[in-house]
Amino acid sequence: MAFLYEQLEQQLREQIESGQLAYGSRLPSVREVCTEQGLSKSTVLNAYARLEAAGLIRARAKSGYFVCQESHEPAVTRPSQPDMEPAYISADSLLLDIMQQSAAFDIRPDFTPTQYSEPLRRCLARAARSQRGEEQHYYDEPAGLLGLRQQLVRRCAEGGSHVDAEDIIVTGGCQHSLLLALMAVTRPGDTVAVESPGFYGVLQLIEALGLKAVEVPSSPATGISPDALEMAIRHWQIKAAVLMPSFATPTGACMPEQHKKKILSLAREQDVVLIEDDIYGDLAFGLQRPRTLYSYAQEMAAADQMILCSSFSKSLSRDLRIGWIVPGRFHARITKLKLVTQLACSRTTQTALQMFFEEGSFDRYLRQKRQQLSDQCRQLQQLIRDFFPQALSCSQPKGGLALWLELPETIDTVALYNLARKEAISLTPGRLFTSQQRYNNCLRLSFAQPWNEDRVAALKRVAELVNNSS
Ligand SMILES: Cc1ncc(COP(=O)(O)O)c(C=O)c1O
C-alpha cells in the first residue's frame, strides 16, 4: 500500500492528467485538503512538493499552487469525429500482414534473445516438471485453476474491485475474454458502441459476430466522450459498449472519474452492458494504477451492467495466452461459452502463473516494467520532437504501451507503412483503429521496446519518408 502522500499525489496527478484539473487552474489550498481528506499538513505538502518536482504544478507566492503544462510537450490531439451511425463493418485486413511480422508493437522487430523475466521462466520450468500425468489425460475445470483465480482476486483488488475466486473465469487471453463477453451479451444484428479510434481486435470481433458498430468520438486524453455515448445510446438500441478506461489503445487515454460515474449511471438507466478492457491498467507510470470502471460500478451498485476483461499479455508475456473475465450476471452463460470456444486452458501454464504470483515476483517485476515504460515513453516523445517537427499533435499517455501521432493531412500512413515495410520497419497506421477509412494521417507508435540504435534509426527513417512524401 502506498503512503498517504503518495496516494494524494497519485489522485491529483490523475486529475491533472485527465484534464479534471485544467492547465492554469488553482489546486485546493493545503488547509482545504487537510480538512476535506482528513490528512496532516505534512502529508499534503509532501504530495504537492512531489508534483512540483515532476513539473506538474507550480507554487505562486501568496496565491497557492497552480497546474502548469509539462514543458515542450506537443499539443494534445482534438477529440475524434467519426460518423456516429450503426453499421456493419469490414475490419482492415492490414492487421494480418502486421501480425505475420509479429510486429504490432515494435518498429524494428528484433528476434535476438532479449531480457526475459527469469522468475517467470523458472516457474514455467517448475510447473512443467511438476506435471504428474493427469494434465495429459484430463481437461482443466471450466472456470480455470482455483489457485490462479485466488491470485487474480488480488490483481482485481489492485484496480479497486472486490471479487471472489468464484467470480472469475480464466480465459485464453483478453481477446478471448472480449469474444466471450460479446457473445454472451449480443446476437447477430445488435449494435455495439466502441471508442474511435479504438482497438482493432474489437472491430474484428464485431465483424466476425455479425454485429453493427457505432464509433463514438473519443479524446486522446480522456477517452470516449460520455456525452456522445449518451447521444448514441438515446438514439439507437445499443446492447453493449466496449471501453478501455485505463490507457486505451491507440492513444493512451485515461477516463476521468466523473466520466466513469456518468457512463455507469447511463448504462444502468438504459440497460447497456459495459465491457471493460483493462489490459493496460497495470501499466501505469505512476505509483498507483487507475481504478477500474468495474470498481466504480460496484460502489454505485451497477456491477450488473458490467463485464471486466483482462490478461497478462501486455504486463507479463504475450505467449502465456492466459487472460480472465469477471462476467457478473453472465457467469453461467460465459462458462458455457468458454467450453464452446476453448474447452479449457493449459493447466501447466496456469500453475506456473500461480507459482509466480505466490512468490511475489509479479509486483517486483511490474514496478520495474512501469519505470522502464515511463522512460521509454519519454524518450519517444523526445525523438518525436527531434524527428517530426511537422507533427500536428501527439497524445501524452501516462501508462500503457503506445501513443498516437497526428501527421499533416497530406500524409497517408498506409502508403508510409508499405514503404517502411520494404525496409523491415513496422508501423501501425491510424486506419487500423476504425472501420471508417479515417485517421489516414495518424500512426500509433509504441514504446514497448527499448530505444536502441536500430529502433532510433528506424524512427528517423520514418521521419525521412514522411518528409519525402509531404
Ligand atoms: C486493448 C487490447 N485488448 C486486448 C488485446 C488482446 O490481448 P490478448 O493477447 O491477451 O488476447 C490487445 C492486444 O493487442 C489489446 O491491445
The ligand as an SDF file (V2000), in Angstrom:
LIG
                    3D

 16 16  0  0  0  0  0  0  0  0999 V2000
   -6.6990   -3.2270  -25.9800 C   0  0  0  0  0  0  0  0  0  0  0  0
   -6.3740   -4.6740  -26.2060 C   0  0  0  0  0  0  0  0  0  0  0  0
   -7.2230   -5.6080  -25.7730 N   0  0  0  0  0  0  0  0  0  0  0  0
   -6.9770   -6.9250  -25.9620 C   0  0  0  0  0  0  0  0  0  0  0  0
   -5.8410   -7.3460  -26.6160 C   0  0  0  0  0  0  0  0  0  0  0  0
   -5.6130   -8.8120  -26.8200 C   0  0  0  0  0  0  0  0  0  0  0  0
   -4.9350   -9.3350  -25.7330 O   0  0  0  0  0  0  0  0  0  0  0  0
   -4.5020  -10.8580  -25.5580 P   0  0  0  0  0  0  0  0  0  0  0  0
   -3.1450  -11.0100  -26.1680 O   0  0  0  0  0  0  0  0  0  0  0  0
   -4.4920  -11.0940  -24.0960 O   0  0  0  0  0  0  0  0  0  0  0  0
   -5.5280  -11.7030  -26.2390 O   0  0  0  0  0  0  0  0  0  0  0  0
   -4.9100   -6.3980  -27.0700 C   0  0  0  0  0  0  0  0  0  0  0  0
   -3.7050   -6.8080  -27.8090 C   0  0  0  0  0  0  0  0  0  0  0  0
   -3.1240   -6.0450  -28.5690 O   0  0  0  0  0  0  0  0  0  0  0  0
   -5.1850   -5.0150  -26.8600 C   0  0  0  0  0  0  0  0  0  0  0  0
   -4.3380   -4.0500  -27.2650 O   0  0  0  0  0  0  0  0  0  0  0  0
  1  2  1  0
  2  3  1  0
  2 15  2  0
  3  4  2  0
  4  5  1  0
  5  6  1  0
  5 12  2  0
  6  7  1  0
  7  8  1  0
  8  9  2  0
  8 10  1  0
  8 11  1  0
 12 13  1  0
 12 15  1  0
 13 14  2  0
 15 16  1  0
M  END
$$$$
